[in-house]
């Protein structure tokens, strides 16, 4: 059965950034997805780590509904809109 996982980047200053939400069969598969994204999307600064930073992967089943929703809300606010979508495909 597929489960949802939230990828977070945690900083040495205590700040947490929601990076993405993925669907995977288990935690190991979620970790593999993170490594795949890091390998295939080196242009994404949120997938690289600075000194003192680390990734955390949260299982939706182990979060309160409020905590999960707050993470999804942060993710939505942080998402970059593709220029074509922002203008309905008009230049």
N, C-alpha and C positions, 0 to 999 in steps of 0.2 A: 504494500500500500504506500502510495506517495504521501509525503509530508511536506510542510512548508518550513523553510529556514530563512532567518534574517541574518545577513552578513553585516557585521559592524567593524569599524576600525576604532580602536581605543588608543588614546594618547597618554603620554606620560604626565600630562597636565590634568588628567581626569576627564577630559572631554571625549565624547563618543559620537562618531559619525555613522549614520545608517548608510550602507553602501548599496545593498541590493537585497532582493527577496527572491529565493529560488525554490524549486520543487525538486525533491530527491527522495530516494527510497530509504536512505539511512544517513546518519551523520558522516560516515566515511565517504559516501557519494557526494554529500554537500561539501566536504573538504576537497574532494577531487574537482568539483565544479569551481571552487575558489581558485585552485591552482591552474585549472584550464583557463579561466578568465585572465589571470595574471600573465600567463604565457602568451595568450592570443590577443590581448588588448594592452600592450605596454604603453599606449598613449593615454590611458586613464590614470591620472595622478592619485585617485582614491584607492588604487590597487597596489600602490607601492608604499613601503614602510620607511619611516624615518627612525632615527635612534629613539628607543623607548616606546615605540608604537607596536601594537600587535592586533591581530584579527580575532574576533570572537564570532562564533556561529550559534545563534539561538534557535532552538526547536520551538515551534509555535505551541506545542503541547505543554511546554515547561514555562510558559509565560502567562501572566494574567491577561485577560482580554484587553484591559486598559493599556498595559505595557505594549502589547502587540500592535494595537491601533495607533498608539503614539509613535512607534517606530515606523509604521507605514505612512503616517502623516508627515514625519520628518523626511522620509524618502521621497514622497511626492513633492514636497517643497524644494528639495535639492535637485530634482531631475531637471536636466537641461532640455528645453524644447528645441527640436530640430527646426532650423530656419524655414524650411518649406511648410512645416506644419503650423508655424507661428503666423504665417501669412496666407494660409489656405492654398499653398502652392503657387502663389503669385509673387513675382520678383519684387 
